[in-house]
Amino acid sequence: MIEGGDARHLARSLRAKPGEEIDVIDPAGFMLTVRLEVVSTERVEGHIVSERAHQPEPAAHITVAIANLPAPALELVLSRCTEAGAYAFVVFHADRSIGRGAKLERWATICREASMLAGRLHVPEVSVATSTDAVIGAVEQTVMLARDAPRRLASMTGPGDLTLLVGPEGGWTEREQNLAPLQATLGPRNLRAETAALVGLAIALAGS
């Protein structure tokens, strides 16, 4: 049985009807085909017609730590990187951050909706950090994305699980760059922060 916001979404936005078949993800690792029997804004019920194995999660756990950006750009990062397979997010205040404030409830909703769209079993958690220093000090394996870094992210080998540090539109300060012993570049082109986050994640997840 489906209740709450998901039931309202099915009944109102998707206009689901009794007799219709929908795909439902079982957290145990199955995609269920369910034929609907009862559809209302309070609850949706049906019976399972078929099931198949469903294991969409990447083997590597890649956390995207992104400097706080203006809302449209940050929300794009959360949505697209969730679809692509990010394991978690940390939103932090970099020296040149433009974005202000934390909207954890909204950010969690964005990740949840993107996970559902992508058919994922895992919804990335979004946390906040007060500074670049705090992020680097809290995790073991961090890679700072910096255009002038000596080596490309794609050429790096090592542990599959890592945290990608993505700076603000104004770039890292010299102070921040001195904090990160491990740095990598995505190439010589200037990329928007939201572009760098998605490209960096895709490279880190390649083959995972």
C-alpha positions in Angstrom: 0.0 0.0 0.0 1.2 3.5 -0.9 0.2 6.4 1.3 0.9 10.1 2.0 2.6 12.3 -0.6 3.3 9.4 -3.0 -0.4 8.5 -3.1 -1.3 12.1 -3.8 1.3 12.3 -6.5 0.0 9.1 -8.2 -3.6 10.1 -8.0 -3.3 13.8 -8.9 -0.2 14.5 -10.9 0.1 11.1 -12.6 -3.7 10.5 -12.8 -3.3 6.8 -12.0 -6.4 4.7 -12.4 -7.5 1.2 -11.2 -6.5 -1.4 -13.6 -3.3 0.4 -14.6 0.1 -1.2 -14.1 2.9 0.7 -12.5 6.5 -0.1 -11.5 7.3 0.0 -7.8 10.7 -0.3 -6.3 11.2 -2.8 -3.5 14.1 -1.6 -1.3 15.1 -5.3 -1.0 16.4 -5.0 -4.6 13.5 -5.7 -6.9 11.4 -3.8 -9.4 7.8 -4.8 -9.0 5.0 -4.5 -11.6 1.8 -3.7 -9.7 -1.7 -3.6 -11.1 -3.6 -0.9 -9.2 -6.9 -1.8 -7.6 -7.6 1.3 -5.3 -6.5 4.8 -6.2 -7.2 7.8 -4.0 -5.2 10.8 -2.6 -5.0 9.0 0.7 -3.9 5.5 -0.4 -3.1 3.4 -3.4 -3.4 -0.4 -3.4 -2.8 -3.1 -5.9 -1.3 -6.6 -6.4 2.1 -7.7 -7.7 2.0 -9.0 -11.3 5.7 -9.7 -11.7 9.1 -8.8 -10.2 12.6 -8.7 -11.5 16.0 -8.0 -9.9 16.8 -4.3 -9.6 20.3 -3.2 -8.5 20.9 0.4 -9.7 23.3 1.6 -7.1 26.9 2.3 -8.0 29.6 0.2 -6.2 31.5 3.4 -5.3 30.1 5.8 -2.7 30.9 9.3 -4.1 30.0 12.3 -1.9 29.7 15.6 -3.6 30.8 18.4 -1.3 29.7 21.6 -3.0 30.2 25.3 -2.0 26.9 27.0 -1.3 25.6 28.4 -4.6 22.6 30.5 -5.6 19.4 28.3 -5.2 18.8 27.5 -8.9 22.3 26.3 -9.4 22.6 24.3 -6.2 19.2 22.6 -6.7 20.3 21.6 -10.2 23.4 20.0 -8.7 21.4 18.1 -6.1 18.9 16.9 -8.7 21.2 15.9 -11.5 23.9 14.4 -9.3 21.3 12.3 -7.5 20.1 10.9 -10.8 23.7 10.2 -11.8 24.4 8.2 -8.6 25.8 10.5 -5.9 25.9 8.8 -2.5 25.6 12.0 -0.4 26.0 15.7 -0.5 27.7 18.3 1.8 26.8 21.9 1.2 29.5 24.2 2.8 30.4 27.8 3.0 33.6 28.4 0.9 35.6 31.6 1.2 33.9 32.9 -2.0 30.5 31.4 -1.6 27.6 33.5 -2.9 24.7 31.3 -1.7 23.5 31.8 1.9 21.4 29.7 4.3 20.5 26.1 4.5 17.3 24.6 3.3 17.7 21.0 4.4 14.0 20.1 4.1 13.8 21.4 0.5 17.1 19.8 -0.5 16.0 16.5 0.9 12.8 16.6 -1.1 14.8 17.4 -4.3 17.0 14.4 -3.7 14.1 12.1 -2.9 12.2 13.1 -6.1 15.3 12.7 -8.2 16.0 9.2 -6.7 12.4 8.2 -7.5 12.8 9.5 -11.1 16.0 7.6 -11.6 14.7 4.4 -10.0 17.3 4.4 -7.2 17.1 2.4 -4.0 19.1 5.0 -2.0 18.2 8.6 -1.4 21.3 10.7 -0.8 21.6 12.5 2.5 22.3 16.3 2.4 24.3 17.8 5.3 26.0 21.1 5.8 29.4 22.3 6.9 30.6 25.7 8.0 33.7 25.9 5.9 36.1 24.2 3.5 38.3 23.4 6.4 35.4 21.6 8.2 34.7 19.4 5.2 38.3 18.4 4.6 38.8 17.7 8.3 35.7 15.5 8.5 36.4 12.9 5.8 39.4 10.7 4.9 39.5 10.7 1.1 38.9 14.1 -0.4 39.7 15.3 -3.9 39.5 19.0 -4.6 38.5 19.9 -8.2 40.8 22.7 -9.4 41.4 23.7 -13.0 45.2 24.1 -12.6 45.7 20.8 -10.7 48.7 18.8 -12.0 46.7 15.7 -12.9 43.3 14.8 -14.3 40.6 13.2 -12.2 40.2 10.5 -14.9 43.8 9.4 -14.4 43.7 8.9 -10.7 43.6 5.5 -9.1 42.8 4.6 -5.5 39.9 3.9 -3.2 36.5 3.9 -5.0 34.8 5.8 -2.2 35.7 9.5 -2.0 34.5 13.0 -1.5 34.7 15.5 -4.4 35.2 19.1 -3.4 33.5 21.5 -5.8 34.2 25.2 -5.3 32.1 28.3 -5.8 31.7 30.3 -9.1 34.6 32.6 -7.9 36.9 29.7 -7.5 39.0 28.5 -4.6 41.2 31.0 -2.6 44.9 30.2 -2.1 44.2 29.5 1.5 41.6 26.8 0.6 43.9 25.2 -2.0 46.6 24.9 0.6 44.2 22.8 2.7 43.8 20.1 0.2 46.8 17.8 -0.5 44.9 15.9 -3.2 43.7 17.9 -6.2 42.5 17.0 -9.7 41.5 18.8 -12.8 38.6 18.2 -15.2 40.6 19.9 -18.0 41.6 23.4 -19.1 38.2 24.8 -19.7 36.2 27.1 -17.3 33.2 25.2 -16.0 30.3 26.4 -14.0 30.2 24.9 -10.5 27.1 22.9 -11.3 28.7 21.5 -14.5 31.9 20.6 -12.7 30.0 18.7 -10.0 28.1 16.6 -12.6 31.2 16.0 -14.8 33.4 15.1 -11.8 30.8 12.7 -10.4 30.4 11.0 -13.8 34.2 10.5 -14.1 34.5 9.2 -10.5 31.7 6.8 -11.1 32.9 5.5 -14.5 32.7 1.8 -14.5 31.0 1.6 -11.1 
